[in-house]
Amino acid sequence: MATNEANATAAGQAQAETTAKPHGFRRKLVGRVKSNKCDKTVVVEVVRNSPDPVYKKYVRARERYKAHDEKNEYKVGDRVEIQEHRPISREKRWIVTKLISRPVEE
C-alpha cells in the first residue's frame, strides 16, 4: 500500500510540473497603430500625459512600441491594447492582445 501512495504522489508532482506556471505581472498599454508595413508586426504609439515638475503643466509624452500581430489583422488608426511578452525579435517585446476601436470609415 505504501508503494501505491508513493506512486500517486510522484504522479501528482509530475503533473504539477507539467502544468503551465502563471506569468508574473505583465504591463498592458493602450495605443494607436501608426504603421503596419512589416509582416506580423505593427508599430503602436502610446501617448501619456504627465505633469511637468517645474511648471505644473501637463506635457504629452509619446513612445512607440513594435508589437506582434500574428494574423496581420490590425490597420493604421486602430486603437489597440498591447501586453508585454518575451523577446520575439531584436525590437519586439510586445504582443497585441485586443482591438479597442476602429476609426470611422466613410
C-alpha positions as CSV (number, residue, x, y, z in Angstrom):
1,M,0.0,0.0,0.0
2,A,2.9,2.4,0.7
3,T,4.2,1.9,-2.8
4,N,0.8,2.9,-4.3
5,E,0.8,6.1,-2.2
6,A,4.3,6.9,-3.2
7,N,3.5,6.3,-6.9
8,A,0.4,8.5,-6.6
9,T,2.3,11.4,-5.0
10,A,5.1,11.1,-7.6
11,A,2.5,11.2,-10.4
12,G,0.9,14.2,-8.8
13,Q,4.2,16.0,-8.6
14,A,5.0,15.2,-12.2
15,Q,1.6,16.5,-13.3
16,A,2.1,19.7,-11.3
17,E,5.4,20.3,-13.0
18,T,3.9,20.0,-16.5
19,T,1.1,22.4,-15.9
20,A,1.8,26.0,-17.1
21,K,3.0,28.3,-14.4
22,P,1.3,31.7,-14.4
23,H,3.5,34.6,-15.6
24,G,4.4,37.5,-13.4
25,F,2.9,40.9,-13.8
26,R,2.9,41.9,-17.4
27,R,2.2,45.6,-18.3
28,K,-0.7,46.4,-20.6
29,L,-0.8,49.7,-22.5
30,V,-3.3,51.2,-24.9
31,G,-2.2,53.0,-28.0
32,R,-2.9,53.7,-31.7
33,V,-1.4,51.7,-34.6
34,K,0.8,54.0,-36.6
35,S,2.3,51.5,-39.1
36,N,1.5,48.0,-40.3
37,K,4.0,47.8,-43.2
38,C,6.1,44.9,-41.6
39,D,4.9,41.3,-41.8
40,K,3.2,40.2,-38.5
41,T,4.3,43.5,-36.8
42,V,2.6,46.8,-36.0
43,V,4.0,49.9,-34.6
44,V,1.9,51.2,-31.7
45,E,2.2,54.7,-30.4
46,V,1.3,55.2,-26.7
47,V,0.6,58.8,-25.6
48,R,0.9,59.7,-21.9
49,N,0.1,63.0,-20.2
50,S,2.3,63.7,-17.2
51,P,2.7,67.0,-15.2
52,D,5.9,68.9,-15.6
53,P,7.6,69.0,-12.2
54,V,8.6,72.7,-12.5
55,Y,5.7,74.4,-14.4
56,K,2.9,72.1,-13.3
57,K,1.6,71.9,-16.9
58,Y,0.7,68.6,-18.5
59,V,3.1,67.5,-21.2
60,R,2.3,64.9,-23.8
61,A,5.0,62.2,-24.0
62,R,4.7,59.6,-26.7
63,E,6.5,56.3,-27.1
64,R,6.4,53.8,-30.0
65,Y,6.5,50.1,-29.5
66,K,6.8,47.3,-32.1
67,A,4.1,44.7,-31.3
68,H,3.5,41.2,-32.7
69,D,0.3,40.8,-34.8
70,E,0.1,37.1,-35.8
71,K,-2.7,37.4,-38.4
72,N,-1.9,40.9,-39.8
73,E,-5.4,42.0,-38.8
74,Y,-4.8,45.5,-37.3
75,K,-4.8,48.6,-39.5
76,V,-3.4,52.1,-39.2
77,G,-5.5,54.1,-36.9
78,D,-6.9,51.2,-34.8
79,R,-6.9,51.7,-31.1
80,V,-5.4,48.5,-29.5
81,E,-4.2,47.1,-26.2
82,I,-0.6,45.7,-26.1
83,Q,0.9,43.4,-23.5
84,E,4.5,42.7,-22.5
85,H,5.9,39.4,-23.9
86,R,9.1,37.6,-24.1
87,P,11.5,38.9,-26.8
88,I,10.2,37.9,-30.2
89,S,12.9,39.7,-32.3
90,R,15.5,42.4,-31.7
91,E,13.0,45.1,-31.1
92,K,9.7,43.3,-30.5
93,R,8.8,42.7,-26.8
94,W,5.0,43.3,-27.0
95,I,2.0,41.5,-28.5
96,V,-1.4,42.9,-29.5
97,T,-4.0,41.4,-27.2
98,K,-7.2,43.1,-28.4
99,L,-8.8,45.7,-30.6
100,I,-10.5,48.5,-28.7
101,S,-11.9,50.6,-31.5
102,R,-11.6,51.2,-35.2
103,P,-11.7,54.7,-36.9
104,V,-14.9,55.5,-38.7
105,E,-14.6,54.9,-42.4
106,E,-16.8,57.0,-44.8
